[in-house]
Amino acid sequence: MGLGRNIRLKKEYGQNFLRDRTITSAVVDAVALSDANVLEIGPGDGFLTRHILEHPVRQIKAFEIDHEWVAQLRETVSDTRLSVICQNVLDADFTVLQQDAPWVFLSNLPYHVAFPILRKVQQNRDLFCEGVVMVQEEVAQKLTRVRGKGYGAVSLFFQHYFSWKLLNKVFPESFTPQPKVCSRLLHFKPRVGIVPIVQEDDFWRFVKAAFHQPRRTLRNNLRQTHYSLEKIEERVLDLRAQQLGMEDLLSLWSQLRQV
């Protein structure tokens, strides 16, 4: 049973629709919406969309993959500021957003594609000024951890390009249907003045290798790579990647490139 016109909810799209006005208030209150261009991903039946439209935004572009909900939104929300695009956002060409940049990014991200969508935002971060996303609690912790359990290559990657702030925890009762896990709102802003990383793609592959088995030492994780560890101090190789910050890993990367 769907939430409008008896539209069937589709598991393959991760459709858990927000039904908590307190949470949508937290979303819109965390960003500056006056005269803003808003990009929303997965509006579903428009519960958050309608709340956004109560504010003086300039426009909302909403990407929705489910054609039935696209039709429902177009029929039930007559506000001319809303443009609903029936497309998988992962296939979208974001160059169409350049003319009206910067954008505020707002989304209750489908759990199963949260990281691919965040990666697309990262690749187009010059288009965005800030945003709020809802993700699984576990994912939120992973994105914000700076040490210890849950901290890893994903943490380092997204923290390098964005600043993150944990907002409201969202319990299953806030959704229809209810998910089996808690969620979390996260505010983010693209970092400015980022110093370029030498051989950036290779660096992130190195970081991923360093964290491959979190409980193993750097020596054991990097032994399977092509890097020569001969000139790296023993005390460093005896550490786990989870004990290192970004500056430590950049320093290690510099040494490895020179070996």
Backbone as CSV, one residue per row, in Angstrom:
resi,resn,N_x,N_y,N_z,CA_x,CA_y,CA_z,C_x,C_y,C_z
1,MET,0.855,-1.206,0.000,0.000,0.000,0.000,0.884,1.246,0.000
2,GLY,0.645,2.160,-0.898,1.440,3.370,-0.958,0.864,4.460,-0.086
3,LEU,1.408,5.666,-0.202,0.988,6.797,0.616,0.136,7.773,-0.182
4,GLY,-0.095,7.476,-1.425,-0.902,8.343,-2.263,-1.323,7.596,-3.505
5,ARG,-2.588,7.682,-3.884,-3.142,7.015,-5.070,-2.840,5.516,-5.061
6,ASN,-2.686,4.915,-3.892,-2.377,3.491,-3.785,-1.123,3.100,-4.550
7,ILE,-0.136,3.980,-4.527,1.128,3.689,-5.195,1.902,2.669,-4.367
8,ARG,2.349,1.632,-5.025,3.105,0.574,-4.341,4.505,1.075,-3.980
9,LEU,4.892,0.848,-2.728,6.256,1.184,-2.325,7.210,0.134,-2.881
10,LYS,8.346,0.577,-3.356,9.275,-0.304,-4.053,10.572,-0.451,-3.255
11,LYS,10.827,-1.649,-2.756,12.008,-1.906,-1.927,13.296,-1.582,-2.653
12,GLU,13.320,-1.808,-3.976,14.555,-1.585,-4.722,14.975,-0.119,-4.726
13,TYR,14.050,0.780,-4.399,14.372,2.205,-4.342,14.590,2.688,-2.905
14,GLY,14.508,1.788,-1.948,14.740,2.170,-0.559,13.749,3.211,-0.072
15,GLN,12.477,2.995,-0.341,11.458,4.006,-0.036,10.956,3.892,1.403
16,ASN,11.512,4.725,2.257,11.023,4.919,3.626,10.703,6.404,3.754
17,PHE,9.437,6.737,3.778,9.026,8.132,3.701,8.925,8.775,5.085
18,LEU,9.562,9.930,5.198,9.569,10.680,6.448,8.168,11.184,6.770
19,ARG,7.813,11.090,8.061,6.489,11.523,8.508,6.565,12.342,9.799
20,ASP,7.713,12.936,10.054,7.939,13.640,11.313,8.264,15.103,11.013
21,ARG,7.332,15.973,11.309,7.492,17.398,11.043,8.654,17.990,11.853
22,THR,8.918,17.422,13.020,10.049,17.893,13.830,11.362,17.723,13.081
23,ILE,11.478,16.609,12.364,12.715,16.331,11.629,12.843,17.228,10.406
24,THR,11.754,17.429,9.668,11.848,18.328,8.513,12.155,19.756,8.966
25,SER,11.653,20.130,10.135,11.976,21.460,10.683,13.465,21.566,10.972
26,ALA,14.045,20.488,11.508,15.483,20.482,11.792,16.288,20.609,10.503
27,VAL,15.797,19.999,9.436,16.477,20.080,8.140,16.485,21.519,7.631
28,VAL,15.318,22.130,7.547,15.232,23.465,6.949,15.841,24.541,7.851
29,ASP,15.838,24.298,9.163,16.421,25.282,10.077,17.945,25.266,10.060
30,ALA,18.538,24.199,9.533,20.001,24.054,9.566,20.692,24.747,8.404
31,VAL,19.904,25.232,7.432,20.495,25.853,6.251,19.840,27.210,5.980
32,ALA,20.490,27.999,5.149,19.950,29.309,4.754,19.121,29.124,3.486
33,LEU,17.811,29.329,3.595,16.919,29.059,2.468,16.392,30.305,1.769
34,SER,16.663,31.459,2.318,16.166,32.676,1.690,16.803,32.870,0.320
35,ASP,15.976,32.866,-0.732,16.411,33.033,-2.111,17.377,31.936,-2.557
36,ALA,17.279,30.762,-1.933,18.211,29.669,-2.230,17.719,28.806,-3.385
37,ASN,18.671,28.250,-4.109,18.399,27.197,-5.080,18.602,25.868,-4.365
38,VAL,17.575,25.049,-4.317,17.618,23.810,-3.546,17.592,22.609,-4.478
39,LEU,18.502,21.672,-4.233,18.494,20.398,-4.931,18.056,19.334,-3.936
40,GLU,16.955,18.665,-4.243,16.457,17.596,-3.376,16.527,16.277,-4.129
41,ILE,16.995,15.236,-3.429,17.092,13.912,-4.020,16.072,12.998,-3.349
42,GLY,15.262,12.328,-4.172,14.290,11.388,-3.648,13.172,12.024,-2.854
43,PRO,12.406,12.949,-3.437,11.347,13.621,-2.693,10.163,12.718,-2.337
44,GLY,10.015,11.584,-3.059,8.900,10.689,-2.764,7.568,11.390,-2.927
45,ASP,6.774,11.395,-1.857,5.463,12.048,-1.937,5.518,13.524,-1.562
46,GLY,6.720,14.046,-1.318,6.882,15.485,-1.129,6.725,16.004,0.284
47,PHE,6.884,15.152,1.289,6.714,15.598,2.673,7.734,16.682,3.038
48,LEU,9.006,16.446,2.738,10.033,17.468,2.978,9.904,18.603,1.965
49,THR,9.596,18.265,0.734,9.477,19.271,-0.331,8.508,20.377,0.053
50,ARG,7.349,19.986,0.555,6.327,20.969,0.939,6.824,21.878,2.057
51,HIS,7.576,21.305,2.982,8.116,22.104,4.082,9.140,23.107,3.552
52,ILE,9.952,22.694,2.605,10.936,23.610,2.008,10.221,24.766,1.306
53,LEU,9.137,24.444,0.617,8.397,25.463,-0.142,7.678,26.468,0.747
54,GLU,7.595,26.194,2.043,7.057,27.180,2.969,8.038,28.319,3.217
55,HIS,9.261,28.159,2.728,10.311,29.169,2.896,10.542,29.897,1.583
56,PRO,11.157,31.070,1.630,11.329,31.880,0.416,12.483,31.412,-0.464
57,VAL,12.431,30.138,-0.863,13.463,29.624,-1.765,13.203,30.130,-3.181
58,ARG,14.259,30.190,-3.952,14.103,30.617,-5.342,13.517,29.484,-6.171
59,GLN,14.036,28.283,-5.962,13.561,27.132,-6.721,13.987,25.842,-6.037
60,ILE,13.305,24.742,-6.390,13.711,23.393,-5.996,13.774,22.543,-7.253
61,LYS,14.922,21.920,-7.471,15.011,20.864,-8.469,15.028,19.553,-7.689
62,ALA,14.087,18.679,-7.975,13.965,17.423,-7.242,14.128,16.253,-8.201
63,PHE,15.112,15.393,-7.922,15.327,14.196,-8.723,14.611,13.025,-8.053
64,GLU,13.697,12.394,-8.793,12.953,11.243,-8.279,12.999,10.126,-9.321
65,ILE,13.415,8.941,-8.884,13.597,7.824,-9.808,12.291,7.108,-10.142
66,ASP,11.297,7.212,-9.252,10.035,6.484,-9.394,9.016,7.338,-10.145
67,HIS,8.676,6.918,-11.358,7.804,7.737,-12.213,6.410,7.933,-11.611
68,GLU,5.975,6.980,-10.779,4.650,7.134,-10.172,4.632,8.280,-9.172
69,TRP,5.689,8.412,-8.392,5.755,9.505,-7.420,6.017,10.834,-8.115
70,VAL,6.715,10.784,-9.241,6.902,12.007,-10.030,5.544,12.545,-10.470
71,ALA,4.704,11.661,-11.004,3.368,12.069,-11.445,2.541,12.593,-10.281
72,GLN,2.655,11.909,-9.132,1.909,12.327,-7.939,2.332,13.722,-7.490
73,LEU,3.636,13.971,-7.463,4.138,15.285,-7.038,3.686,16.383,-7.992
74,ARG,3.790,16.105,-9.271,3.411,17.113,-10.261,1.922,17.453,-10.172
75,GLU,1.111,16.480,-9.773,-0.329,16.696,-9.665,-0.717,17.424,-8.384
76,THR,0.015,17.145,-7.305,-0.427,17.632,-5.989,0.311,18.866,-5.496
77,VAL,1.458,19.188,-6.081,2.199,20.392,-5.686,2.238,21.327,-6.893
78,SER,1.501,22.403,-6.810,1.354,23.297,-7.965,2.325,24.474,-7.948
79,ASP,3.180,24.532,-6.954,4.119,25.649,-6.821,5.073,25.694,-8.018
80,THR,5.133,26.820,-8.683,5.962,26.948,-9.886,7.459,26.916,-9.580
81,ARG,7.810,27.054,-8.314,9.233,26.993,-7.956,9.768,25.567,-7.982
82,LEU,8.881,24.573,-8.030,9.285,23.165,-7.980,9.369,22.570,-9.381
83,SER,10.518,21.971,-9.670,10.725,21.235,-10.912,11.108,19.806,-10.543
84,VAL,10.290,18.838,-10.937,10.533,17.429,-10.611,11.103,16.716,-11.830
85,ILE,12.247,16.115,-11.667,12.943,15.453,-12.764,12.891,13.947,-12.537
86,CYS,12.334,13.214,-13.474,12.225,11.761,-13.354,13.510,11.119,-13.877
87,GLN,14.456,10.924,-12.971,15.759,10.390,-13.365,16.498,9.900,-12.132
88,ASN,17.293,8.855,-12.312,18.229,8.436,-11.279,19.307,9.503,-11.181
89,VAL,19.453,10.110,-10.020,20.406,11.219,-9.880,21.830,10.781,-10.192
90,LEU,22.132,9.499,-10.020,23.482,9.011,-10.318,23.781,9.074,-11.819
91,ASP,22.734,9.138,-12.631,22.913,9.251,-14.083,22.806,10.691,-14.572
92,ALA,22.516,11.597,-13.682,22.264,12.990,-14.073,23.561,13.719,-14.417
93,ASP,23.452,14.631,-15.352,24.562,15.499,-15.729,24.447,16.790,-14.916
94,PHE,25.315,16.936,-13.929,25.217,18.077,-13.024,25.683,19.387,-13.653
95,THR,26.194,19.335,-14.865,26.583,20.602,-15.502,25.370,21.499,-15.715
96,VAL,24.158,20.901,-15.751,22.938,21.706,-15.913,22.675,22.568,-14.688
97,LEU,23.358,22.283,-13.578,23.158,23.048,-12.354,24.072,24.267,-12.263
98,GLN,25.057,24.338,-13.134,26.085,25.371,-13.009,25.514,26.784,-13.116
99,GLN,24.550,26.962,-13.983,24.015,28.308,-14.231,23.415,28.926,-12.970
100,ASP,22.787,28.105,-12.121,22.123,28.624,-10.929,22.877,28.347,-9.626
101,ALA,24.096,27.894,-9.729,24.894,27.612,-8.533,25.149,28.910,-7.752
102,PRO,25.319,28.822,-6.418,25.418,27.582,-5.631,24.052,27.028,-5.226
103,TRP,24.045,25.728,-4.903,22.847,25.019,-4.498,22.932,24.576,-3.049
104,VAL,21.783,24.496,-2.407,21.659,23.860,-1.095,21.155,22.447,-1.349
105,PHE,21.870,21.471,-0.831,21.544,20.062,-1.079,20.778,19.502,0.118
106,LEU,19.564,19.013,-0.113,18.742,18.454,0.960,18.203,17.102,0.522
107,SER,18.362,16.092,1.378,17.894,14.778,0.967,17.803,13.798,2.129
108,ASN,16.732,13.013,2.112,16.650,11.791,2.896,17.201,10.719,1.973
109,LEU,18.501,10.453,2.074,19.177,9.594,1.101,18.721,8.142,1.224
110,PRO,18.409,7.497,0.110,18.145,6.051,0.161,19.372,5.337,0.732
111,TYR,19.165,4.491,1.718,20.286,3.865,2.424,21.277,3.184,1.478
112,HIS,20.762,2.469,0.483,21.621,1.611,-0.335,22.476,2.383,-1.343
113,VAL,22.177,3.647,-1.570,22.987,4.435,-2.514,23.508,5.720,-1.872
114,ALA,23.556,5.756,-0.556,24.002,6.977,0.136,25.422,7.359,-0.267
115,PHE,26.337,6.403,-0.228,27.730,6.729,-0.547,27.920,7.109,-2.021
116,PRO,27.307,6.392,-2.983,27.445,6.842,-4.376,26.909,8.258,-4.608
117,ILE,25.816,8.607,-3.943,25.274,9.962,-4.116,26.204,10.988,-3.478
118,LEU,26.710,10.685,-2.292,27.657,11.606,-1.649,28.929,11.749,-2.483
119,ARG,29.332,10.677,-3.119,30.507,10.733,-3.991,30.237,11.661,-5.183
120,LYS,29.020,11.614,-5.715,28.667,12.504,-6.828,28.674,13.956,-6.366
121,VAL,28.199,14.204,-5.164,28.255,15.558,-4.601,29.706,15.992,-4.448
122,GLN,30.551,15.087,-3.984,31.972,15.405,-3.816,32.613,15.776,-5.153
123,GLN,32.255,15.048,-6.192,32.824,15.307,-7.523,32.334,16.640,-8.101
124,ASN,31.216,17.142,-7.575,30.642,18.396,-8.065,30.498,19.415,-6.935
125,ARG,31.408,19.358,-5.971,31.259,20.150,-4.746,31.294,21.659,-4.981
126,ASP,31.862,22.093,-6.108,31.886,23.525,-6.416,30.489,24.075,-6.682
127,LEU,29.505,23.185,-6.887,28.134,23.619,-7.165,27.327,23.866,-5.900
128,PHE,27.847,23.455,-4.741,27.065,23.479,-3.511,27.690,24.397,-2.458
129,CYS,26.811,25.064,-1.695,27.286,25.911,-0.602,27.121,25.213,0.746
130,GLU,26.107,24.367,0.882,25.885,23.599,2.104,24.767,22.600,1.847
131,GLY,24.513,21.764,2.847,23.426,20.807,2.686,23.158,20.043,3.966
132,VAL,22.043,19.339,3.972,21.689,18.424,5.054,21.228,17.122,4.416
133,VAL,21.799,16.027,4.876,21.379,14.716,4.399,20.973,13.858,5.584
134,MET,20.079,12.916,5.328,19.743,11.922,6.332,20.305,10.581,5.870
135,VAL,21.069,9.951,6.747,21.687,8.664,6.453,21.509,7.743,7.658
136,GLN,21.863,6.480,7.505,21.857,5.573,8.640,22.792,6.097,9.725
137,GLU,22.441,5.858,10.969,23.281,6.287,12.090,24.707,5.776,11.939
138,GLU,24.865,4.534,11.531,26.203,3.958,11.364,27.012,4.715,10.322
139,VAL,26.357,5.103,9.240,27.025,5.863,8.183,27.405,7.250,8.689
140,ALA,26.520,7.880,9.445,26.803,9.211,9.994,28.026,9.176,10.898
141,GLN,28.124,8.140,11.723,29.270,8.014,12.610,30.551,7.797,11.812
142,LYS,30.435,7.019,10.761,31.601,6.744,9.921,32.095,8.020,9.241
143,LEU,31.168,8.869,8.830,31.537,10.102,8.138,32.166,11.132,9.071
144,THR,31.881,11.036,10.366,32.330,12.078,11.294,33.433,11.629,12.251
145,ARG,33.719,10.341,12.319,34.747,9.863,13.244,36.134,10.342,12.834
146,VAL,36.966,10.663,13.836,38.343,11.079,13.575,39.360,10.119,14.187
147,ARG,38.893,9.141,14.918,39.733,8.096,15.503,38.841,6.921,15.901
148,GLY,39.453,5.759,16.107,38.762,4.631,16.717,37.778,3.899,15.822
149,LYS,36.857,3.182,16.454,35.903,2.323,15.761,35.056,3.120,14.768
150,GLY,34.962,2.596,13.553,34.184,3.272,12.519,34.995,4.245,11.685
151,TYR,36.146,4.681,12.215,37.018,5.611,11.490,37.794,4.833,10.429
152,GLY,37.790,5.348,9.210,38.497,4.639,8.153,38.703,5.494,6.926
153,ALA,38.932,4.828,5.803,39.209,5.527,4.550,38.044,6.419,4.133
154,VAL,36.820,5.952,4.361,35.640,6.751,4.018,35.605,8.031,4.845
155,SER,35.912,7.912,6.141,35.938,9.078,7.026,36.916,10.121,6.497
156,LEU,38.133,9.678,6.215,39.179,10.580,5.757,38.814,11.240,4.433
157,PHE,38.281,10.439,3.530,37.957,10.959,2.193,36.936,12.080,2.281
158,PHE,35.794,11.831,2.913,34.731,12.828,2.940,35.040,13.997,3.874
159,GLN,35.831,13.774,4.917,36.217,14.879,5.799,37.244,15.796,5.131
160,HIS,37.988,15.269,4.180,38.958,16.100,3.472,38.249,17.157,2.622
161,TYR,37.101,16.806,2.066,36.405,17.694,1.151,35.258,18.477,1.784
162,PHE,34.745,17.989,2.929,33.603,18.632,3.573,33.796,18.715,5.083
163,SER,33.208,19.731,5.688,33.077,19.748,7.147,31.694,19.181,7.453
164,TRP,31.603,18.397,8.533,30.369,17.695,8.881,29.944,18.033,10.297
165,LYS,28.641,18.073,10.515,28.106,18.298,11.853,26.917,17.376,12.082
166,LEU,27.001,16.577,13.165,25.892,15.703,13.523,24.719,16.536,14.024
167,LEU,23.537,16.266,13.473,22.316,16.920,13.931,21.413,15.873,14.594
168,ASN,20.129,15.972,14.402,19.159,15.118,15.103,19.313,13.637,14.773
169,LYS,19.175,12.816,15.806,19.017,11.382,15.587,17.560,11.139,15.222
170,VAL,17.321,10.245,14.260,15.966,10.014,13.754,15.608,8.543,13.978
171,PHE,14.545,8.313,14.721,14.157,6.957,15.082,13.205,6.364,14.042
172,PRO,13.125,5.042,13.968,12.292,4.389,12.944,10.847,4.861,12.920
173,GLU,10.324,5.262,14.083,8.926,5.694,14.164,8.636,6.948,13.344
174,SER,9.689,7.625,12.896,9.504,8.848,12.101,9.219,8.561,10.629
175,PHE,9.216,7.278,10.246,9.067,6.900,8.841,7.867,5.979,8.618
176,THR,7.421,5.970,7.373,6.474,4.974,6.890,6.991,4.457,5.548
177,PRO,7.218,3.129,5.431,7.267,2.143,6.510,8.491,2.369,7.390
178,GLN,8.496,1.773,8.560,9.597,1.984,9.488,10.817,1.155,9.089
179,PRO,11.992,1.798,8.993,13.221,1.028,8.755,13.612,0.273,10.027
180,LYS,14.585,-0.597,9.903,15.002,-1.401,11.049,16.120,-0.751,11.854
181,VAL,16.611,0.390,11.386,17.725,1.064,12.045,17.404,2.539,12.255
182,CYS,18.171,3.166,13.137,18.038,4.608,13.353,18.800,5.367,12.266
183,SER,18.393,6.597,12.067,19.039,7.461,11.081,19.596,8.699,11.787
184,ARG,20.236,9.551,11.015,20.828,10.774,11.581,20.858,11.855,10.514
185,LEU,20.559,13.062,10.928,20.739,14.218,10.051,22.181,14.689,10.149
186,LEU,22.748,15.034,9.007,24.117,15.541,8.938,24.131,16.825,8.125
187,HIS,24.706,17.865,8.703,24.928,19.094,7.937,26.342,19.054,7.382
188,PHE,26.499,19.537,6.150,27.840,19.573,5.566,28.061,20.865,4.787
189,LYS,29.330,21.236,4.697,29.742,22.381,3.870,31.030,21.990,3.159
190,PRO,31.128,22.285,1.867,32.389,22.037,1.160,33.510,22.872,1.763
191,ARG,34.647,22.261,1.951,35.808,22.999,2.454,36.382,23.872,1.335
192,VAL,36.907,25.012,1.721,37.513,25.918,0.736,39.022,25.928,0.952
193,GLY,39.734,26.244,-0.104,41.184,26.346,-0.003,41.884,25.038,0.280
194,ILE,41.329,23.938,-0.226,41.952,22.630,-0.003,43.268,22.552,-0.775
195,VAL,44.340,22.172,-0.084,45.640,22.012,-0.736,45.605,20.729,-1.567
196,PRO,45.928,20.812,-2.848,45.892,19.619,-3.702,46.832,18.527,-3.194
197,ILE,46.398,17.298,-3.316,47.204,16.138,-2.934,47.944,15.647,-4.171
198,VAL,49.237,15.431,-4.037,50.021,14.919,-5.151,49.538,13.510,-5.495
199,GLN,49.285,13.279,-6.779,48.770,11.978,-7.246,47.560,11.564,-6.393
200,GLU,46.567,12.408,-6.431,45.423,12.295,-5.523,44.711,10.941,-5.594
201,ASP,44.416,10.463,-6.792,43.712,9.183,-6.912,44.540,8.043,-6.325
202,ASP,45.847,8.075,-6.593,46.728,7.043,-6.036,46.782,7.138,-4.518
203,PHE,46.743,8.363,-3.983,46.769,8.537,-2.528,45.564,7.871,-1.888
204,TRP,44.381,8.075,-2.447,43.183,7.487,-1.842,43.180,5.970,-1.965
205,ARG,43.788,5.444,-3.025,43.935,3.992,-3.125,44.883,3.481,-2.050
206,PHE,45.939,4.243,-1.778,46.869,3.904,-0.700,46.163,3.923,0.652
207,VAL,45.345,4.943,0.902,44.608,5.031,2.164,43.672,3.834,2.321
208,LYS,42.994,3.480,1.253,42.092,2.328,1.304,42.860,1.058,1.644
209,ALA,44.041,0.902,1.073,44.879,-0.268,1.365,45.345,-0.256,2.821
210,ALA,45.686,0.924,3.334,46.158,1.043,4.716,45.086,0.623,5.714
211,PHE,43.832,0.854,5.369,42.709,0.512,6.253,42.054,-0.823,5.887
212,HIS,42.659,-1.565,4.972,42.009,-2.769,4.440,41.529,-3.713,5.544
213,GLN,42.391,-4.018,6.480,42.031,-4.797,7.671,42.322,-3.899,8.876
214,PRO,41.302,-3.238,9.419,41.513,-2.213,10.459,42.333,-2.681,11.664
215,ARG,42.253,-3.944,12.017,42.974,-4.428,13.198,44.429,-4.802,12.901
216,ARG,44.767,-4.804,11.633,46.139,-5.136,11.256,47.023,-3.894,11.248
217,THR,48.309,-4.104,11.369,49.258,-2.988,11.320,49.407,-2.503,9.884
218,LEU,49.979,-1.326,9.765,50.254,-0.808,8.424,51.154,-1.762,7.653
219,ARG,52.123,-2.345,8.347,53.041,-3.281,7.694,52.273,-4.417,7.019
220,ASN,51.354,-5.002,7.756,50.612,-6.132,7.206,49.660,-5.723,6.094
221,ASN,49.026,-4.559,6.243,48.101,-4.118,5.197,48.817,-3.682,3.929
222,LEU,49.971,-3.017,4.093,50.685,-2.490,2.927,51.612,-3.514,2.283
223,ARG,51.839,-4.627,2.963,52.704,-5.676,2.427,52.153,-6.237,1.118
224,GLN,50.820,-6.173,0.971,50.184,-6.729,-0.228,50.181,-5.745,-1.393
225,THR,50.735,-4.558,-1.185,50.766,-3.549,-2.246,52.137,-3.529,-2.924
226,HIS,52.271,-2.658,-3.915,53.541,-2.555,-4.639,54.515,-1.592,-3.966
227,TYR,54.100,-0.974,-2.859,54.952,0.014,-2.217,56.113,-0.652,-1.476
228,SER,57.288,-0.025,-1.568,58.458,-0.481,-0.813,58.433,0.174,0.568
229,LEU,58.529,-0.655,1.600,58.425,-0.150,2.980,59.787,-0.005,3.652
230,GLU,60.856,-0.182,2.901,62.202,-0.242,3.469,62.586,1.006,4.263
231,LYS,62.206,2.184,3.785,62.649,3.416,4.435,61.629,3.982,5.428
232,ILE,60.564,3.242,5.659,59.559,3.673,6.625,59.960,3.182,8.016
233,GLU,59.888,4.060,8.991,60.291,3.696,10.353,59.465,2.527,10.878
234,GLU,60.154,1.650,11.633,59.487,0.476,12.195,58.331,0.874,13.104
235,ARG,58.516,1.920,13.875,57.460,2.333,14.814,56.199,2.765,14.075
236,VAL,56.373,3.308,12.867,55.230,3.707,12.061,54.539,2.476,11.483
237,LEU,55.322,1.540,10.977,54.755,0.328,10.390,54.042,-0.534,11.419
238,ASP,54.394,-0.365,12.687,53.755,-1.135,13.754,52.416,-0.538,14.189
239,LEU,52.085,0.638,13.657,50.812,1.278,13.991,49.681,0.742,13.113
240,ARG,48.469,0.920,13.603,47.300,0.655,12.775,46.879,1.957,12.111
241,ALA,46.281,1.847,10.956,45.850,3.051,10.238,44.902,3.891,11.085
242,GLN,44.089,3.249,11.930,43.133,3.972,12.768,43.814,4.882,13.790
243,GLN,45.110,4.704,13.967,45.860,5.561,14.889,46.426,6.798,14.197
244,LEU,46.202,6.915,12.908,46.794,8.005,12.135,45.733,8.982,11.647
245,GLY,46.116,10.251,11.614,45.260,11.282,11.060,45.654,11.580,9.627
246,MET,44.983,12.557,9.022,45.232,12.897,7.626,46.672,13.355,7.408
247,GLU,47.178,14.189,8.302,48.542,14.688,8.141,49.560,13.550,8.229
248,ASP,49.308,12.595,9.116,50.200,11.440,9.239,50.232,10.642,7.939
249,LEU,49.070,10.417,7.370,48.989,9.615,6.151,49.570,10.353,4.950
250,LEU,49.396,11.674,4.909,50.015,12.454,3.838,51.537,12.408,3.937
251,SER,52.056,12.455,5.158,53.499,12.357,5.369,54.013,10.987,4.927
252,LEU,53.286,9.944,5.301,53.669,8.587,4.903,53.608,8.439,3.391
253,TRP,52.570,9.023,2.785,52.424,8.978,1.336,53.607,9.654,0.648
254,SER,54.057,10.767,1.197,55.205,11.478,0.633,56.453,10.601,0.669
255,GLN,56.636,9.888,1.780,57.797,8.995,1.897,57.711,7.832,0.911
256,LEU,56.541,7.254,0.784,56.377,6.102,-0.103,56.600,6.480,-1.559
257,ARG,56.191,7.686,-1.936,56.386,8.106,-3.336,57.851,8.303,-3.655
258,GLN,58.674,8.549,-2.632,60.101,8.817,-2.870,60.952,7.565,-2.772
259,VAL,60.340,6.467,-2.330,61.122,5.212,-2.184,61.250,4.540,-3.540
